[in-house]
Amino acid sequence: MRFMQQPFRAPMFPLNVEYARDFPVANFYTDDDFDIVRKTLGTKSYDWHHEEEWRWILIGESGIVRVDPRVITTIVCGLRTDGDTEQRIREWIGGRGGVEMRWVQFCGNSFRLETSA
């Protein structure tokens, strides 16, 4: 999905992550700005395609992006999420309905990962 094809005008925009088996090649001489951003910031290994991730891309700055909590439907805790962090997340989502918590775990004796509720 191409979100926009013109030069950037907004301070930030959402980018639908693309999943690939090979590293993307960005050509800084011939690719437009969007293609460079998409290839460098918006591509992950195909092994993560189940995430269906979107990223907020900030123009000319970096840092925390505050989003309306109502847009968050699922929180995935990684393999190394400790108990304190999990507790802070639970406090943050509080009594908000509709937010699912999932945990990443190994699948048997393989490198494959899956999430469970």
Backbone torsions as a table, in degrees:
resi	resn	phi	psi	omega
1	MET	NA	126.3	176.1
2	ARG	-95.3	112.6	-177.3
3	PHE	-71.7	-42.9	176.2
4	MET	-154.6	151.1	-177.7
5	GLN	-118.5	-3.4	179.8
6	GLN	-96.3	170.7	176.5
7	PRO	-56.8	151.7	-176.8
8	PHE	-64.5	133.9	178.0
9	ARG	-124.5	-21.7	-178.8
10	ALA	-92.4	156.4	178.1
11	PRO	-70.9	-21.0	175.5
12	MET	-158.8	160.2	177.9
13	PHE	-152.1	154.1	178.1
14	PRO	-81.0	145.3	179.2
15	LEU	-129.7	121.7	177.5
16	ASN	-75.8	117.1	-177.3
17	VAL	-66.7	136.6	175.0
18	GLU	-102.3	143.7	-177.9
19	TYR	-111.9	132.2	-174.0
20	ALA	-139.1	155.9	177.5
21	ARG	-85.0	-24.0	-178.8
22	ASP	-121.3	156.5	176.5
23	PHE	-62.8	138.0	174.8
24	PRO	-73.5	154.2	178.5
25	VAL	-114.1	114.5	178.2
26	ALA	-97.2	127.9	177.3
27	ASN	-103.9	106.7	-174.8
28	PHE	-71.6	-6.8	178.3
29	TYR	-96.4	-32.1	-174.0
30	THR	-115.8	-24.9	179.6
31	ASP	-75.4	145.3	175.1
32	ASP	-77.3	170.7	-175.7
33	ASP	-55.8	-42.9	-178.2
34	PHE	-62.5	-43.5	180.0
35	ASP	-63.0	-37.7	178.3
36	ILE	-65.0	-45.1	178.0
37	VAL	-63.2	-45.8	-179.1
38	ARG	-59.5	-43.2	-177.5
39	LYS	-73.9	-38.3	-174.9
40	THR	-88.0	-35.5	-176.8
41	LEU	-109.6	-15.7	-172.7
42	GLY	-115.0	24.1	179.1
43	THR	-128.3	133.3	176.9
44	LYS	-131.3	167.7	176.7
45	SER	-60.0	142.6	178.6
46	TYR	-57.8	-24.7	179.8
47	ASP	-58.9	-18.0	-178.9
48	TRP	-104.5	12.2	-174.0
49	HIS	-59.0	-24.5	179.9
50	HIS	-65.0	-17.7	-178.7
51	GLU	-70.0	-30.8	-176.9
52	GLU	50.0	49.5	-171.5
53	GLU	-77.8	146.4	168.5
54	TRP	-120.3	149.0	177.1
55	ARG	-126.9	144.9	171.9
56	TRP	-89.9	123.4	179.0
57	ILE	-103.7	121.6	178.5
58	LEU	-92.4	139.7	179.4
59	ILE	-97.1	117.5	174.4
60	GLY	75.4	12.5	177.7
61	GLU	-157.8	173.9	176.7
62	SER	-140.7	167.7	176.3
63	GLY	134.0	-164.4	-177.6
64	ILE	-78.1	135.8	175.8
65	VAL	-109.1	122.0	178.1
66	ARG	-88.1	124.9	178.3
67	VAL	-120.6	157.3	177.1
68	ASP	-62.7	121.1	-177.5
69	PRO	-57.0	-21.2	-179.7
70	ARG	-68.2	-16.0	179.4
71	VAL	-84.5	-8.6	-179.4
72	ILE	-89.7	120.4	-178.8
73	THR	-109.9	-24.5	-177.9
74	THR	-143.4	138.4	172.9
75	ILE	-118.8	124.8	-179.9
76	VAL	-107.3	119.6	178.4
77	CYS	-90.7	126.7	-178.1
78	GLY	-72.8	175.3	-178.1
79	LEU	-56.5	-33.3	-174.6
80	ARG	-100.5	16.0	178.7
81	THR	-68.5	119.4	-178.7
82	ASP	-86.9	170.9	-177.0
83	GLY	-61.3	-38.6	179.5
84	ASP	-63.6	-43.1	179.4
85	THR	-65.2	-43.9	178.2
86	GLU	-58.9	-42.1	179.6
87	GLN	-63.3	-42.6	178.1
88	ARG	-62.1	-39.2	178.3
89	ILE	-63.9	-46.3	-179.8
90	ARG	-60.1	-40.2	177.2
91	GLU	-65.4	-40.0	-178.7
92	TRP	-63.9	-44.0	-179.1
93	ILE	-79.5	-19.3	172.8
94	GLY	43.8	-132.1	-178.2
95	GLY	-87.4	11.6	-179.8
96	ARG	-61.8	121.2	177.2
97	GLY	-79.2	156.2	174.2
98	GLY	84.4	4.3	177.7
99	VAL	-102.1	118.3	-179.8
100	GLU	-95.1	137.0	173.8
101	MET	-106.2	133.8	178.7
102	ARG	-130.5	157.9	-179.6
103	TRP	-126.4	138.3	176.0
104	VAL	-81.8	139.6	175.9
105	GLN	-146.5	156.0	177.3
106	PHE	-71.3	152.4	175.4
107	CYS	-106.0	99.4	177.1
108	GLY	56.7	-139.1	-179.3
109	ASN	-98.9	51.5	-179.8
110	SER	-135.3	172.8	176.0
111	PHE	-82.7	-8.6	-176.6
112	ARG	-66.2	141.7	177.8
113	LEU	-119.7	152.5	174.1
114	GLU	-141.1	165.1	177.0
115	THR	-112.3	149.1	177.0
116	SER	-138.0	155.1	178.6
117	ALA	-81.2	NA	NA
